[in-house]
């Protein structure tokens, strides 16, 4: 395993263009996001990702207003910290995510359904690998594509995580695979082991959510990274921010693992 990726997600408030947008200033959102990004960096996170997670109902693809707002916010987040930056827009707008990421100098995008077909709250969600590849070529972007092989907000028609991972890499050009299980980290790690047996060890496989401070060490032992969102927030509402105590607790476990993994200390001993 290479360097473990500890990714903190900034769940943005409802943005312009969303049905539930309340009129909040984009500049105010950008300043809050930048502050939270600095907090994650100080806590020891390796990556930060911006997401329009509060737009409800969340569309599969986003409009110009959302793209403009995410770009303005992303610019401030990029200025605030030097850690790796990612973008996820809409339920599955890979093309918009790439465009935003390229404009703000981000390193990766997360795409929920890169290949195949899934069913989500809005109906059918088709793979967007062609759109992603086309935009990357059009604007000359080298942004990495992190693709979900199994995620919590839609259900793939095949239900085969290993096949989804293999297709995302071979057909969709994914650089990293993400697996999430609502049932928790143990089931996600079981899936990740199966995926690695299928695709080999050359591609990182991350847990996409449901990781807590008590399960992070186990996640570090069985995966290549963890994406943390709700576990870092100071509340459940749209205005929730990154909680400093929660972020530093995760960072402490992460740093302890990084410092000791080369000394033969099991991740389970860090619990």
N, C-alpha and C positions, 0 to 999 in steps of 0.2 A: 504494500500500500504506500502511496505517496503521501504528501502533506494533506492532512485532514482539513476539509473546508467547513468552517463554521459560518453559516450565512444567516444574517439577520434581515428580516423583511420589514420595510416601512409600509404599513397599511395606510395609504393616504385617505383623507376624508373624501366624501362625495365631490367629484370634480365637475367643472363646467361641461355640459353635454349629458350628464347623468340625469335620470328622471327624478332622483332624490337630492339633487344639488340644492343647497340652501343659500347660496350667494356668498359663501366665504371667500375672502381674498386669496387669489393664487399666490401672491407674494407672501402672505401670512403662512400659507401651507408650506411654501418653499423654505421659509425661515425655520419653521418647526421641524421639517424633515431634515434640514441640515444639522440642526441641533441634535436630533436623535441619531443621525449618522455619526456625528462626533462621539456621542456616548458609546455607540457600538464599537467604534474603533478603539476608544480608550479601554473598553472592557476586554479587548483582545480578539474580537471577531475578525475573520480573514476577508469577509465579503459582506456587502450590503446590497439589498435589492429593493427597488421601488415598485409598488403595485397599486393599481386602482381598485383595491379590494373592497372598498365601501360603496362603489357604484351599484345601485340596486333598483330594478333588476339589472344584472350585469350582462351586457350584450356580448355576442361572440366576437364581433369586430367593433372597433371604436371609431368615433367621428373626429373631424378636425379639431373641435374644441377640446376634446380629451387629449389628443395628441399634443396640442399646443401647451396645455396645462402641464402634462407630464414632462414635456421637454423643459419648460421653465423651472419646474421643481427639480428635475434631474441635474440641470446646470448648477444649481445651488448645492445639491448634495455632492456633486463632483468637486466643487471648489472646497467643500468642507472637510474632505478626507481623501487620503491617497490609497485606501484599501480598494480592492477589486469591486466593481459596481455592475449590477445587473438590472434588467428591466423585464416586467411582464405586464402586458396591456390587454384588457378585455378578457373574456373567457378563453379566447384562442386566436388573438390577433398577432400572429408571429411576424407578419410583414411590418405592422406599425411598431412592434417592439424593436425590430432591427433598425428601423429608421430613427426612432428616438435614441436608441443606444449609440448609433453612429454619430448622431448630432451632439450628444453630451459627453462622448468619450468613454462610454461604458465598455466593459469587457465581455459581457455575455447577456443572453436573453433566455428566459424560460418559456417553453411552448408546451401547452398541456396536451394537444392532439396534433403532433407533427405529421404522423401517418395514420392510415386507417380511418375508422369511423367510430364515434362514441355518441352516447345519448346523454344529454344534460338537461338542466331546467328549461332551456329555451328550445329543446328539440334535438334534431340531428346536428352533430358537430363533425365536419369533415376535416381530414388532414390538410395542413397548409404548407407542406414542404415545398411545393412548387413556387408559391408566393414568396416564401422566405428566401429560397435560392435566387429568385429573380431580383428581389430588392437588394440582396447582398451584392449581386453582380452589377446591378445598375449603379449603385452608389460607391462601389469599391470597398465594401465593408468586410473586415476579417473577424467580426464579432463571433464568439462561440455560441453554439446552439445547445441548450440543455433541454432535453426532451423527456417528458413523463411517459413511462411505460405503464404505470398504473397510478391514477390520482383520485382524490377523494370527492371531486365535484362533478364527475361524469363517469359513465360506465362504458368501457370499450365493448363493441359487439362480440369480438372473439373471446374476450376474457382471458387471453393467454399472454401473461406478462413477458415471458421469454421471447415469444414471437414479436410482440410489440417492440421490445428493446432491439432485437436484431433488425427489424424493418426500419426503425428510426435511425439506426447507424448506417445500414447498407443503402437504403433508399432515400432517407431524409437528410443524411449528412450530419447527424447529431454528434457532438463532441463528448457529451456527458449524459447519463441516464438517471432519471429520478423515479423512485418508487415510494408510494405512500399507502398506508393501510389504516383505515379508521379503527381497526381493532388494536392498533398499537405497534410499538417498536419490534417485539419478538416476531410477529407475522411479517413485518416489512423486511426484517433481516433474513427470514427464511426465503422470501421471494428474491432478495438480493443475491443470496448464495446461489439460487437456481439460475438467475440471470447471468451471473459471472461464469457459471459452468457453461453457459451457452455462448456468450460473446467473448469470453477470455478475459484476461487481466489487464488488457491494454486500455480499457475505457473505464473511467471512474463512474461509480454508481452511488448516488446519494439518497438519503431518506428525505422525503419532501415535506414532512410535517409530523405532528403528534409526538414530538420528542420533548421531554421535560428534563429538569435538572437531575432527576433520579434515574433517568434512562439514557442520558447523554453518554456516559462512559461505555455502556453496552453498544450504543450506536457507533461509537468511535472504534470499537473492536471489530465490528462486522460490516462497516460501510466505509465509503470514502469521504463522507461529509453529511451534514445535516442542515436543513433549511428550517429556521425557527421564526414563527410569526406570532400567533396568539400567546404562546408561552412567555413572550417578552413584554406583553402589553400591560398597562396599569389599569385596564378596565375592559369592558366588552362593547362599549359604544363606539360610534363613528369617530369621536374625538379622542379616543384612547391613544396614548403615547407610549414610547419605550420606557419601561420601568428600570431605573438604574440598578436597583438591588437584584432584580431577576437577571439582567444582562451581565452583571459582574459575577453572579453565581455561576452562570453558564461559562463565562470566560475563565473563572478559576478552575473549573473541572477540565476545560479544554487545555489550558496552559499546563496543568499538572500532567495530563496525558502526554502532551508533546514533549515535556521535559523528561519524562520517565520511560516512555515506550521503548527507547533505545537501550534502556538498562534492564530490560526483561521483566518489567512490572506489568502485570495484567491489568487491563482496563477495569475488570471487575474489582480489583483491589483498591481502586480509587473511589468506589462508591461509599 
